[in-house]
Amino acid sequence: MEGGGGARWKGRDAASIAAGDPMSNIIRQLQSSFQQSQIYGLLTGSAVLLEADSEQTKLLNRACFGHPIITADFASSSSFKGRRANLVGEQQIASSQWFQLGLEEAFYLSYSLNCLEICRSSLEQGRQTLSHDELWRYMKEREKTFVQHYKAYSHLRAKNWVVRSGLQYGADFVAYRHHPALVHSEYAVIVSFEADDRQGRLTTWSDWQSMLRLCGSVAKTTLLVSIVPKNNQTEEASPSCLDNYDVEEFEIKRWMAEKHREDVPSRKDKR
């Protein structure tokens, strides 16, 4: 996976800006800042809410984790104020910004980067920090395909690709070479695993043709990320099971006949 059809940068200087600010460095800065500040995330439904100060907000935006969600109604709601007090205490954080993290994003920060603690909050018992195993079980219950999707997500993130939701393209994820403000996404990512056969997802030629046509129309390459068990054991009781899976990548492209045929001279040229 070296880049779909080449990066499509958003501006003349975008490539040089990205080269001077590698995503790997941004992730390290985010990790260090979070570890020093002991950041907590609040588990709520199928998302994690995170309050960041001005420096951490910049790093989250640069690293492309989560989406800012702060609004006057959200921040001032009485039901949320009680949960917030249990999470971060009564002290106000200057210039704070709320983010909403998806399950894969939150677990990557917590488990893979070890820089985010995630907790439940209730008015009766206060803050309840979850272990990685507890968080793993919770996320598996919330999302049936969490294990395979997280394996694919963490695999791409570890290669310093920016990974975002691919729902608008009919894919699981989209992958960017750098920040979306600098470059268009190169890949529409489909996560493949054994359960796909039971779900009937992309199992016919018409499904694949539709997917490839859609990706072609938005200048993306379809990337099939196959999650393959190393053995017949599929025990998924803890995140350590991730080591029992291999990841295989397949770039899938439409074959364009006119780009691969020999040039046939016209009748006029023959004369």
Secondary structure, 3 states (H helix, E strand, C coil): CCCCCCCCECCCCHHHHHHHCCHHHHHHHHHHHHHHHCCEEEEECCEEEEEECHHHHHHHHHHCCCEECCCHHHHHCHHHHHHHHHHHCCCCCCCCEEEEECHHHHHHHHHHCCCCEEEEEECCCEEEECCHHHHHHHHHHHCCCHHHHHHHHHHHHHCCCEEEECHHHCCCEEEECCCCCCECCCEEEEEECCHHHHHCCCCCHHHHHHHHHHHHHCCCEEEEEEEEECCCCCCCCCHHHHHHEEEEEEEECCCCHHHCCCCCCCHHHHC
